[in-house]
Amino acid sequence: ANAAGSGGREAKRRRTEEDARGSTDETDDSDNEELGDSSSSSLSSDAAEAHAVEGRRVEAPARKPLVIPNLPFSLEDLKVEISALRLQPPPYLSNIGELQRPVVHCGVDGQLAKPDADKGPFDLSAQVRGEEGDKAYGKLFNVMLRFDCDLWPSKLAIVRFRGVFHHALTDENNSMTMPFYRALKRDKQGACTVRLMLESVHSFLVDPLSSWKVHADAMSAEKVAKVTRAIQVHREMNEDRLDVIEQYASKVLHKELFQLPFRWRDEWLPPPP
């Protein structure tokens, strides 16, 4: 059962990666139609429609098409970048983990396979928050970035929130959807970086509409109302959940057991023989 569940999640992730390949290879505006995909199935009807509305790019002044650089994947470069980010993290970022290879992943043929030692894929965990003081998204949330050698650094890293997370614009696996990836921040070469990926996650938590480069004044009043309602419903759900957690946290007798990141203490362990 666990293997079947893992296979289903990996198949979903692989479909997202295939969509990403097709999406980022497009450099014209032929994809300005609705982008709502199967990711909206877990949302309420209003939220699903909001997802489709926000997934549609709005009319904007003519601009140069995004040129995706063809940069090779380098595990060493990725490790160096993560180490530099860990030394100087922005204030909204915490607990940057180490690169890990998943036990299995869904291959191109749809079958579960062990990741390659050099090509991965590789997972990176971190904690990202939105605007400080925001009761719904101002706390640190666990985020997982998956780096695929076919997608990084030219196109993207797959982003998923870990654990319970309520947002109208993520899919049923708490993963980001295509509009997020199409609006990713890039460096001067047009490539993705770990720092900019996590900055995009932060921007999404602060203002999802702006992070998707969707403007309310380009939608009808009715659609704006539905988008706003969907986002607000999930915001309230997340705020209520965090409020309950805080109430229980105040009653904890041994706070050291709930520190993040968790650390063992010498006094808990028997002395060496």
TIKEFI-672380 format. One line per field, with one value per residue (C-alpha): residue number from 1; z, x, y. Coordinates in nm, 3 decimals, always signed. Last residue first. Layout:
i [NUM | ...]
w [Z | ...]
u [X | ...]
v [Y | ...]
REM end
This chain:
i [273 | 272 | 271 | 270 | 269 | 268 | 267 | 266 | 265 | 264 | 263 | 262 | 261 | 260 | 259 | 258 | 257 | 256 | 255 | 254 | 253 | 252 | 251 | 250 | 249 | 248 | 247 | 246 | 245 | 244 | 243 | 242 | 241 | 240 | 239 | 238 | 237 | 236 | 235 | 234 | 233 | 232 | 231 | 230 | 229 | 228 | 227 | 226 | 225 | 224 | 223 | 222 | 221 | 220 | 219 | 218 | 217 | 216 | 215 | 214 | 213 | 212 | 211 | 210 | 209 | 208 | 207 | 206 | 205 | 204 | 203 | 202 | 201 | 200 | 199 | 198 | 197 | 196 | 195 | 194 | 193 | 192 | 191 | 190 | 189 | 188 | 187 | 186 | 185 | 184 | 183 | 182 | 181 | 180 | 179 | 178 | 177 | 176 | 175 | 174 | 173 | 172 | 171 | 170 | 169 | 168 | 167 | 166 | 165 | 164 | 163 | 162 | 161 | 160 | 159 | 158 | 157 | 156 | 155 | 154 | 153 | 152 | 151 | 150 | 149 | 148 | 147 | 146 | 145 | 144 | 143 | 142 | 141 | 140 | 139 | 138 | 137 | 136 | 135 | 134 | 133 | 132 | 131 | 130 | 129 | 128 | 127 | 126 | 125 | 124 | 123 | 122 | 121 | 120 | 119 | 118 | 117 | 116 | 115 | 114 | 113 | 112 | 111 | 110 | 109 | 108 | 107 | 106 | 105 | 104 | 103 | 102 | 101 | 100 | 99 | 98 | 97 | 96 | 95 | 94 | 93 | 92 | 91 | 90 | 89 | 88 | 87 | 86 | 85 | 84 | 83 | 82 | 81 | 80 | 79 | 78 | 77 | 76 | 75 | 74 | 73 | 72 | 71 | 70 | 69 | 68 | 67 | 66 | 65 | 64 | 63 | 62 | 61 | 60 | 59 | 58 | 57 | 56 | 55 | 54 | 53 | 52 | 51 | 50 | 49 | 48 | 47 | 46 | 45 | 44 | 43 | 42 | 41 | 40 | 39 | 38 | 37 | 36 | 35 | 34 | 33 | 32 | 31 | 30 | 29 | 28 | 27 | 26 | 25 | 24 | 23 | 22 | 21 | 20 | 19 | 18 | 17 | 16 | 15 | 14 | 13 | 12 | 11 | 10 | 9 | 8 | 7 | 6 | 5 | 4 | 3 | 2 | 1]
w [+2.921 | +2.761 | +2.977 | +2.908 | +2.681 | +2.772 | +2.940 | +2.610 | +2.439 | +2.106 | +1.869 | +1.687 | +1.434 | +1.554 | +1.925 | +2.031 | +2.285 | +2.446 | +2.531 | +2.799 | +2.975 | +2.666 | +2.753 | +2.554 | +2.250 | +2.264 | +2.219 | +1.947 | +1.752 | +1.774 | +1.638 | +1.357 | +1.247 | +1.264 | +1.053 | +0.791 | +0.761 | +0.753 | +0.469 | +0.285 | +0.290 | +0.208 | -0.105 | -0.237 | -0.153 | -0.321 | -0.639 | -0.642 | -0.583 | -0.852 | -1.092 | -1.029 | -1.056 | -1.395 | -1.427 | -1.549 | -1.246 | -1.023 | -1.161 | -1.222 | -1.210 | -1.029 | -0.740 | -0.748 | -0.710 | -0.446 | -0.214 | +0.094 | +0.070 | -0.304 | -0.243 | +0.004 | -0.247 | -0.510 | -0.267 | -0.221 | -0.595 | -0.609 | -0.347 | -0.508 | -0.843 | -1.174 | -1.500 | -1.721 | -1.733 | -1.521 | -1.252 | -1.255 | -1.065 | -1.142 | -1.308 | -1.527 | -1.229 | -1.017 | -1.304 | -1.341 | -0.998 | -0.667 | -0.469 | -0.159 | -0.289 | -0.365 | -0.566 | -0.447 | -0.522 | -0.261 | +0.026 | +0.336 | +0.451 | +0.656 | +0.616 | +0.351 | +0.102 | -0.246 | -0.499 | -0.815 | -0.915 | -1.231 | -1.591 | -1.679 | -1.342 | -1.317 | -1.531 | -1.691 | -1.391 | -1.160 | -0.838 | -0.591 | -0.344 | -0.023 | +0.197 | +0.567 | +0.669 | +0.904 | +1.036 | +0.867 | +0.647 | +0.832 | +1.123 | +0.912 | +1.156 | +0.930 | +0.568 | +0.436 | +0.588 | +0.450 | +0.611 | +0.415 | +0.273 | -0.032 | -0.252 | -0.525 | -0.850 | -0.887 | -1.161 | -0.977 | -0.765 | -0.998 | -0.827 | -0.761 | -0.985 | -0.973 | -1.317 | -1.515 | -1.818 | -1.747 | -1.397 | -1.080 | -0.782 | -0.516 | -0.189 | -0.246 | -0.273 | -0.011 | -0.031 | +0.316 | +0.510 | +0.525 | +0.869 | +0.810 | +0.545 | +0.585 | +0.717 | +0.408 | +0.453 | +0.452 | +0.547 | +0.443 | +0.108 | +0.042 | +0.128 | -0.101 | -0.392 | -0.338 | -0.329 | -0.653 | -0.825 | -0.719 | -0.849 | -1.187 | -1.432 | -1.775 | -1.884 | -2.192 | -2.123 | -2.141 | -2.338 | -2.201 | -2.477 | -2.500 | -2.384 | -2.525 | -2.264 | -2.064 | -2.112 | -1.830 | -1.791 | -1.701 | -1.397 | -1.174 | -1.337 | -1.328 | -0.961 | -0.882 | -1.046 | -0.831 | -0.521 | -0.585 | -0.646 | -0.333 | -0.389 | -0.407 | -0.782 | -0.860 | -0.935 | -1.234 | -1.443 | -1.454 | -1.709 | -1.877 | -2.201 | -2.239 | -2.364 | -2.716 | -2.570 | -2.716 | -2.551 | -2.498 | -2.372 | -2.021 | -2.054 | -2.224 | -1.976 | -1.687 | -1.797 | -1.800 | -1.451 | -1.326 | -1.477 | -1.297 | -0.965 | -1.016 | -1.100 | -0.786 | -0.573 | -0.724 | -0.689 | -0.324 | -0.261 | -0.434 | -0.241 | +0.086 | +0.000]
u [+3.066 | +2.926 | +2.679 | +2.313 | +2.144 | +1.898 | +2.166 | +2.356 | +2.069 | +1.923 | +1.830 | +1.504 | +1.516 | +1.288 | +1.228 | +0.937 | +1.104 | +1.276 | +0.933 | +0.879 | +0.552 | +0.364 | +0.053 | +0.150 | +0.212 | -0.150 | -0.280 | -0.023 | -0.129 | -0.495 | -0.410 | -0.205 | -0.505 | -0.742 | -0.507 | -0.472 | -0.847 | -0.894 | -0.644 | -0.817 | -1.148 | -0.977 | -0.808 | -1.134 | -1.327 | -1.071 | -1.075 | -1.454 | -1.483 | -1.225 | -1.419 | -1.739 | -1.565 | -1.427 | -1.055 | -0.766 | -0.792 | -0.715 | -0.365 | -0.198 | +0.181 | +0.171 | +0.366 | +0.127 | -0.176 | -0.011 | +0.074 | +0.288 | +0.288 | +0.363 | +0.641 | +0.804 | +0.783 | +0.939 | +1.221 | +1.272 | +1.322 | +1.538 | +1.778 | +1.793 | +1.877 | +1.690 | +1.849 | +1.771 | +2.137 | +2.069 | +1.907 | +1.551 | +1.228 | +0.956 | +0.636 | +0.582 | +0.655 | +0.378 | +0.129 | +0.209 | +0.094 | +0.280 | +0.246 | +0.031 | -0.048 | -0.410 | -0.289 | -0.180 | -0.371 | -0.646 | -0.401 | -0.418 | -0.111 | -0.085 | +0.254 | +0.510 | +0.465 | +0.581 | +0.807 | +0.945 | +1.271 | +1.267 | +1.372 | +1.739 | +1.886 | +1.753 | +1.484 | +1.639 | +1.869 | +1.567 | +1.588 | +1.305 | +1.237 | +1.053 | +0.893 | +0.811 | +0.625 | +0.754 | +0.482 | +0.359 | +0.113 | -0.219 | -0.152 | +0.060 | +0.306 | +0.606 | +0.499 | +0.530 | +0.738 | +0.982 | +1.132 | +1.373 | +1.404 | +1.609 | +1.540 | +1.761 | +1.665 | +1.927 | +2.184 | +2.500 | +2.391 | +2.101 | +1.767 | +1.620 | +1.326 | +0.948 | +0.795 | +0.617 | +0.844 | +1.011 | +1.095 | +0.892 | +1.120 | +1.264 | +1.453 | +1.467 | +1.818 | +1.891 | +2.047 | +2.107 | +1.862 | +1.792 | +1.648 | +1.527 | +1.415 | +1.211 | +1.508 | +1.724 | +1.988 | +2.359 | +2.561 | +2.287 | +2.256 | +2.628 | +2.602 | +2.301 | +2.486 | +2.793 | +2.578 | +2.402 | +2.733 | +2.861 | +2.550 | +2.582 | +2.292 | +2.371 | +2.248 | +2.032 | +1.913 | +1.538 | +1.470 | +1.168 | +0.988 | +1.062 | +0.776 | +0.451 | +0.239 | +0.016 | -0.317 | -0.372 | -0.226 | -0.476 | -0.390 | -0.561 | -0.895 | -0.844 | -0.744 | -1.034 | -1.266 | -1.125 | -1.149 | -1.514 | -1.595 | -1.403 | -1.051 | -0.921 | -0.970 | -0.778 | -0.453 | -0.614 | -0.523 | -0.622 | -0.397 | -0.656 | -0.540 | -0.230 | -0.032 | +0.028 | +0.224 | +0.561 | +0.861 | +0.723 | +0.992 | +0.898 | +0.551 | +0.636 | +0.907 | +0.695 | +0.406 | +0.645 | +0.764 | +0.406 | +0.332 | +0.640 | +0.513 | +0.178 | +0.353 | +0.565 | +0.256 | +0.089 | +0.401 | +0.439 | +0.081 | +0.134 | +0.456 | +0.281 | +0.000]
v [+0.285 | +0.603 | +0.795 | +0.722 | +0.975 | +1.247 | +1.458 | +1.482 | +1.656 | +1.548 | +1.824 | +1.900 | +2.181 | +2.314 | +2.262 | +2.044 | +1.817 | +2.117 | +2.256 | +1.994 | +2.080 | +2.195 | +2.398 | +2.708 | +2.492 | +2.371 | +2.724 | +2.793 | +2.483 | +2.586 | +2.932 | +2.778 | +2.572 | +2.868 | +3.082 | +2.809 | +2.768 | +3.147 | +3.178 | +2.895 | +3.081 | +3.413 | +3.279 | +3.137 | +3.456 | +3.682 | +3.477 | +3.468 | +3.843 | +3.921 | +3.701 | +3.893 | +4.231 | +4.134 | +4.071 | +4.292 | +4.520 | +4.223 | +4.183 | +3.847 | +3.839 | +3.504 | +3.659 | +3.955 | +3.732 | +3.513 | +3.804 | +3.728 | +3.347 | +3.361 | +3.615 | +3.375 | +3.090 | +3.318 | +3.401 | +3.027 | +2.983 | +3.298 | +3.163 | +2.821 | +2.976 | +2.960 | +3.069 | +3.369 | +3.468 | +3.776 | +3.561 | +3.434 | +3.498 | +3.247 | +3.367 | +3.062 | +2.836 | +2.987 | +2.974 | +2.599 | +2.485 | +2.469 | +2.149 | +2.095 | +1.745 | +1.841 | +2.141 | +2.484 | +2.804 | +2.804 | +2.756 | +2.537 | +2.347 | +2.028 | +1.865 | +1.950 | +2.231 | +2.130 | +2.300 | +2.133 | +2.301 | +2.508 | +2.573 | +2.607 | +2.515 | +2.248 | +2.086 | +1.777 | +1.712 | +1.720 | +1.920 | +1.872 | +2.151 | +2.066 | +2.332 | +2.326 | +2.639 | +2.909 | +3.138 | +3.456 | +3.268 | +3.288 | +3.523 | +3.759 | +3.919 | +3.878 | +3.845 | +3.492 | +3.218 | +2.963 | +2.653 | +2.437 | +2.086 | +1.993 | +1.692 | +1.546 | +1.370 | +1.248 | +1.298 | +1.193 | +0.896 | +0.812 | +0.777 | +0.432 | +0.348 | +0.340 | +0.296 | +0.566 | +0.527 | +0.861 | +0.741 | +0.780 | +0.813 | +0.584 | +0.627 | +1.002 | +1.149 | +1.411 | +1.755 | +1.894 | +2.107 | +2.478 | +2.548 | +2.904 | +3.153 | +3.472 | +3.674 | +3.601 | +3.331 | +3.416 | +3.106 | +2.862 | +3.038 | +2.993 | +2.622 | +2.583 | +2.743 | +2.526 | +2.212 | +2.310 | +2.383 | +2.039 | +1.864 | +2.030 | +2.022 | +2.160 | +2.504 | +2.551 | +2.903 | +2.971 | +3.288 | +3.468 | +3.653 | +4.026 | +4.241 | +4.373 | +4.546 | +4.316 | +4.140 | +3.895 | +3.551 | +3.282 | +3.072 | +3.324 | +3.247 | +2.871 | +2.875 | +3.106 | +2.855 | +2.579 | +2.798 | +2.874 | +2.507 | +2.403 | +2.280 | +1.924 | +1.890 | +2.210 | +2.027 | +1.854 | +2.156 | +2.523 | +2.689 | +2.907 | +3.068 | +3.282 | +2.986 | +3.121 | +3.412 | +3.311 | +3.147 | +2.797 | +2.559 | +2.662 | +2.517 | +2.187 | +2.105 | +2.220 | +2.001 | +1.704 | +1.796 | +1.817 | +1.479 | +1.342 | +1.481 | +1.312 | +0.985 | +1.024 | +1.073 | +0.768 | +0.555 | +0.653 | +0.552 | +0.219 | +0.159 | +0.239 | +0.000]
REM end
